[in-house]
Amino acid sequence: MTEEKEIVDLVAKLYRTFKKVGVQRVVSALDVLCRKNIDNYESKVISFIKLKVCEAYGVNEDDMNRSVIMYDAFDCRDLIIVLTKKHLDIKHLQLSALFGKKGHSLVSRALNDFKNKNEKIKEHKIYLENYAKINPEIDNYKQTIK
């Protein structure tokens, strides 16, 4: 009985919080908590993906967190997003937070751009070759850390 009362109290507090600050702010706060609780497995896979993609492009990992990035760093960040989404399927907001961003548009744009890549375009071909090279390496790495 006390457990049911605790649940009712919790739901009532949550309802008051929704009314006070709004649903979007509550959801954002919950996403931040989720992001902080990325488990060890996901953390290792994300670090591995960042390492391999940065090596492929010859880009420093710190360059990904700048507010304005260009050229190889841009493609590098997009490929990290695409591979992380594929292998871990984490939320857009969590994924964009890895790069210091607050919205989902960074991830949505990277995923849409990936779908529209064409091997006949030189820059796209390099991107797709890096994807094809790194993707199986991630699969192998995931098998070793399970």
C-alpha positions as CSV (number, residue, x, y, z in Angstrom):
1,M,0.0,0.0,0.0
2,T,2.8,2.5,0.8
3,E,4.4,1.7,-2.6
4,E,1.2,2.8,-4.3
5,K,1.0,5.9,-2.3
6,E,4.6,6.8,-3.2
7,I,3.7,6.3,-6.9
8,V,0.6,8.5,-6.6
9,D,2.7,11.2,-4.8
10,L,5.4,11.0,-7.5
11,V,2.9,11.4,-10.3
12,A,1.2,14.3,-8.5
13,K,4.6,16.1,-8.2
14,L,5.4,15.4,-11.8
15,Y,2.0,16.8,-12.9
16,R,2.6,20.0,-10.8
17,T,6.1,20.3,-12.4
18,F,4.6,20.0,-15.9
19,K,2.1,22.7,-15.1
20,K,4.7,25.0,-13.6
21,V,7.6,24.8,-16.1
22,G,6.1,23.0,-19.1
23,V,6.4,19.6,-20.7
24,Q,9.3,20.6,-23.0
25,R,11.5,21.7,-20.1
26,V,10.8,18.6,-18.1
27,V,11.5,16.4,-21.1
28,S,14.8,18.3,-21.8
29,A,15.8,17.8,-18.1
30,L,15.1,14.1,-18.3
31,D,17.2,13.9,-21.5
32,V,20.1,15.5,-19.7
33,L,19.8,12.9,-17.0
34,C,19.7,10.2,-19.6
35,R,22.7,11.6,-21.3
36,K,24.7,11.6,-18.0
37,N,23.8,8.0,-17.5
38,I,25.1,6.6,-20.8
39,D,26.4,3.2,-19.7
40,N,30.0,2.0,-19.9
41,Y,29.4,-0.1,-23.0
42,E,27.9,2.9,-25.0
43,S,30.7,5.1,-23.7
44,K,33.3,2.7,-25.0
45,V,31.7,2.3,-28.4
46,I,31.3,6.1,-28.8
47,S,34.9,6.7,-27.9
48,F,36.0,4.0,-30.4
49,I,33.9,5.5,-33.2
50,K,35.3,9.0,-32.5
51,L,38.8,7.6,-32.5
52,K,38.5,5.7,-35.8
53,V,36.6,8.4,-37.6
54,C,39.0,11.1,-36.5
55,E,42.0,9.0,-37.5
56,A,40.4,8.4,-41.0
57,Y,40.0,12.2,-41.5
58,G,43.1,13.3,-39.7
59,V,41.1,15.5,-37.4
60,N,41.6,16.3,-33.8
61,E,38.6,15.2,-31.6
62,D,38.5,18.6,-29.9
63,D,37.7,20.2,-33.3
64,M,34.3,18.5,-33.3
65,N,33.0,20.6,-30.3
66,R,33.7,24.0,-31.9
67,S,30.7,26.1,-32.8
68,V,31.9,26.5,-36.4
69,I,33.7,23.7,-38.2
70,M,34.6,23.3,-41.8
71,Y,35.7,20.8,-44.4
72,D,37.1,17.5,-43.0
73,A,36.0,18.2,-39.5
74,F,32.4,18.7,-40.8
75,D,32.4,15.3,-42.6
76,C,34.1,13.7,-39.6
77,R,31.4,14.9,-37.2
78,D,28.7,13.8,-39.5
79,L,30.2,10.3,-39.9
80,I,30.5,10.0,-36.2
81,I,26.8,10.8,-35.8
82,V,25.8,8.4,-38.5
83,L,27.8,5.5,-37.2
84,T,26.8,6.2,-33.5
85,K,23.2,6.3,-34.5
86,K,23.5,3.0,-36.5
87,H,25.4,1.1,-33.8
88,L,23.8,2.4,-30.6
89,D,20.5,4.0,-31.7
90,I,20.6,6.6,-29.0
91,K,18.3,9.6,-29.1
92,H,19.0,12.6,-31.3
93,L,19.3,15.0,-28.4
94,Q,21.8,12.7,-26.6
95,L,23.8,12.4,-29.8
96,S,23.9,16.1,-30.5
97,A,24.9,16.7,-26.8
98,L,28.1,14.8,-27.5
99,F,29.1,17.8,-29.7
100,G,27.9,20.4,-27.3
101,K,24.7,21.1,-29.2
102,K,21.2,21.3,-27.7
103,G,18.9,20.5,-30.6
104,H,18.1,17.5,-32.7
105,S,18.7,19.3,-36.1
106,L,22.4,18.5,-36.2
107,V,21.7,14.8,-36.1
108,S,18.7,14.9,-38.4
109,R,20.8,16.8,-41.0
110,A,23.7,14.4,-40.8
111,L,21.4,11.4,-41.2
112,N,19.6,13.0,-44.2
113,D,22.8,14.0,-45.8
114,F,24.1,10.4,-45.5
115,K,21.0,9.1,-47.3
116,N,21.7,11.5,-50.2
117,K,25.4,10.7,-50.6
118,N,26.4,9.7,-54.2
119,E,29.5,7.7,-55.0
120,K,30.0,9.6,-58.2
121,I,30.8,12.8,-56.3
122,K,34.4,12.8,-55.1
123,E,33.7,14.2,-51.6
124,H,30.9,11.8,-51.1
125,K,33.0,8.9,-52.3
126,I,35.6,9.5,-49.7
127,Y,32.9,9.8,-47.0
128,L,31.3,6.5,-48.1
129,E,34.6,4.7,-48.3
130,N,35.4,5.8,-44.7
131,Y,32.0,4.6,-43.7
132,A,32.5,1.2,-45.4
133,K,36.0,0.8,-43.8
134,I,35.0,1.8,-40.2
135,N,31.6,0.2,-40.0
136,P,32.9,-3.4,-39.8
137,E,35.7,-2.3,-37.3
138,I,33.0,-1.1,-35.0
139,D,31.1,-4.4,-35.3
140,N,34.3,-6.3,-34.4
141,Y,35.0,-4.0,-31.5
142,K,31.5,-4.4,-30.1
143,Q,31.9,-8.1,-30.1
144,T,35.1,-7.9,-28.1
145,I,33.7,-5.7,-25.3
146,K,30.4,-7.5,-24.7
